[in-house]
Amino acid sequence: MGRHCEVSGKKTSFGNHITTRGKAKYLGGVGIKCTGVSRRMFKPNLQRIHVWLPNGTTTHVTVATSVIRTGMLKLEVDGKMQTFPLIKASKGSAKARAELKNMYPI
């Protein structure tokens, strides 16, 4: 789908960029004046990460960095919503993956 977080639902939002000129009154000027208003986009900081799921599989999910900082994921796994710790799947040998799986039993 488009640019959105699969966990928190964050997506691109829209707003205005206001261009001004002049000097603020509190600085001794006559005030600032608006010279133009143009539309702009606020894009979420999304990252595609590889995570372990509670059923033992791994998958790629696109999540916002705010979700990564919390360390918890709330995703639909096997048809039901589950909350579980965010464990990034390691790239490399099967031994390293097995070691990580033993460290974080889900």
Number of C-alpha atoms within 10 A of each C-alpha: 4 6 15 18 21 19 16 14 10 17 17 13 10 11 11 12 12 12 12 12 11 12 13 12 10 8 8 8 10 11 12 13 12 10 10 11 12 9 9 12 11 11 13 17 15 20 13 12 14 17 18 21 21 15 9 9 9 14 11 12 16 15 23 21 15 13 17 16 9 10 12 14 20 15 17 13 12 9 7 7 10 13 12 15 16 19 20 16 19 16 9 8 8 10 9 13 14 11 11 16 16 10 9 11 8 13
